[in-house]
Amino acid sequence: MDLNYRFWIASDENERIFGYGLYQLLRYVKLLGSLNKACHAMNIPYHKASFIISRCEKHFNKPIIIRAAGGVGGGGSVVSDFALGLMKRYEDFLEDADLQLRQLYLEYFNDLDQGEIQ
């Protein structure tokens, strides 16, 4: 057995603002230099990715990605400095949360593999 969980940041109205999916999308944009290429790599529709990004940008009132128009030189996208900071905080949070949750998991559920509960 193992512990599984997911974390995301939600608005006061419980609307998802930032989580693992958007984090992964931004990682791909950073790597590939294009939102369209990131969508293809993740196998998600472009309009869905745009919606998720727009929702996050609207909530924080900050750009998440900066788009360059296509044309002769090609287009592309870069992850904004704000989003890079958000990604770093999310990474750090996940690392700390994983350590603490695994300790709690061992404290509360370590004996379940032996089929014992007291």
C-alpha positions as CSV (number, residue, x, y, z in Angstrom):
1,M,0.0,0.0,0.0
2,D,1.0,3.6,-0.6
3,L,-0.3,7.0,0.1
4,N,-1.7,9.0,-2.8
5,Y,-3.0,12.6,-2.7
6,R,-3.3,15.8,-4.8
7,F,-3.1,19.4,-3.8
8,W,-4.4,22.5,-5.5
9,I,-5.0,26.1,-4.7
10,A,-8.7,27.1,-4.8
11,S,-10.5,30.4,-4.7
12,D,-12.8,31.3,-1.9
13,E,-15.6,30.0,-4.1
14,N,-13.7,26.6,-4.3
15,E,-12.7,27.1,-7.9
16,R,-9.4,25.5,-8.8
17,I,-6.8,28.1,-9.5
18,F,-3.5,26.3,-9.5
19,G,-2.6,22.6,-9.2
20,Y,-0.6,19.8,-10.6
21,G,-2.1,20.0,-14.1
22,L,-1.4,23.6,-14.6
23,Y,2.1,23.1,-13.0
24,Q,2.8,20.4,-15.6
25,L,1.5,22.5,-18.5
26,L,3.8,25.4,-17.5
27,R,6.7,23.0,-17.2
28,Y,6.1,21.9,-20.8
29,V,5.6,25.5,-22.0
30,K,9.0,26.3,-20.4
31,L,10.6,23.3,-22.0
32,L,9.1,23.6,-25.5
33,G,8.6,27.3,-25.8
34,S,5.0,27.0,-27.0
35,L,1.6,26.5,-25.5
36,N,0.5,24.6,-28.5
37,K,3.4,22.2,-28.3
38,A,2.8,21.8,-24.6
39,C,-0.8,20.9,-25.3
40,H,0.2,18.3,-27.9
41,A,2.8,16.8,-25.5
42,M,0.2,16.5,-22.7
43,N,-2.6,15.5,-25.1
44,I,-5.0,18.2,-23.9
45,P,-7.0,20.5,-26.1
46,Y,-5.6,24.0,-26.6
47,H,-8.9,25.7,-25.6
48,K,-8.9,23.7,-22.3
49,A,-5.3,24.8,-21.6
50,S,-6.2,28.4,-22.4
51,F,-9.2,28.3,-20.1
52,I,-7.1,27.0,-17.2
53,I,-4.4,29.6,-17.8
54,S,-7.0,32.4,-18.1
55,R,-8.7,31.4,-14.9
56,C,-5.4,31.5,-13.0
57,E,-4.4,34.8,-14.6
58,K,-7.8,36.3,-13.7
59,H,-7.6,35.2,-10.1
60,F,-4.0,36.5,-9.5
61,N,-4.4,39.4,-11.9
62,K,-1.0,38.5,-13.3
63,P,0.2,37.0,-16.6
64,I,1.0,33.3,-16.3
65,I,2.4,32.9,-19.8
66,I,3.5,35.5,-22.3
67,R,2.5,34.7,-25.8
68,A,4.2,35.9,-29.0
69,A,2.2,36.1,-32.2
70,G,3.1,33.7,-34.9
71,G,4.3,34.7,-38.3
72,V,7.6,34.4,-40.3
73,G,9.7,34.1,-37.1
74,G,7.1,31.8,-35.5
75,G,5.2,32.4,-32.3
76,G,5.7,30.9,-29.0
77,S,5.1,31.3,-25.3
78,V,7.2,31.8,-22.2
79,V,6.3,31.3,-18.6
80,S,6.1,34.6,-16.7
81,D,8.3,35.4,-13.8
82,F,5.2,35.3,-11.5
83,A,4.4,31.8,-12.7
84,L,7.9,30.7,-12.3
85,G,7.7,31.8,-8.7
86,L,4.4,30.1,-8.2
87,M,5.8,26.9,-9.6
88,K,8.8,27.0,-7.3
89,R,6.5,27.6,-4.3
90,Y,4.3,24.7,-5.4
91,E,7.3,22.4,-5.8
92,D,8.6,23.3,-2.3
93,F,5.2,22.9,-0.8
94,L,4.7,19.5,-2.4
95,E,8.1,18.4,-1.1
96,D,7.4,19.5,2.5
97,A,3.8,18.1,2.4
98,D,5.0,14.8,1.1
99,L,7.5,14.4,3.9
100,Q,5.0,15.3,6.6
101,L,2.1,13.3,5.1
102,R,4.3,10.2,4.8
103,Q,5.3,10.5,8.4
104,L,1.6,10.8,9.4
105,Y,0.7,7.9,7.1
106,L,3.3,5.7,8.9
107,E,2.0,6.9,12.3
108,Y,-1.7,6.1,11.5
109,F,-1.6,3.3,8.9
110,N,1.7,1.5,9.1
111,D,0.1,-1.7,10.5
112,L,-2.6,-2.0,7.8
113,D,-0.4,-4.3,5.6
114,Q,-0.6,-6.8,8.5
115,G,-4.4,-6.5,8.6
116,E,-4.4,-5.1,12.1
117,I,-6.3,-2.2,13.5
118,Q,-6.5,-1.4,17.2
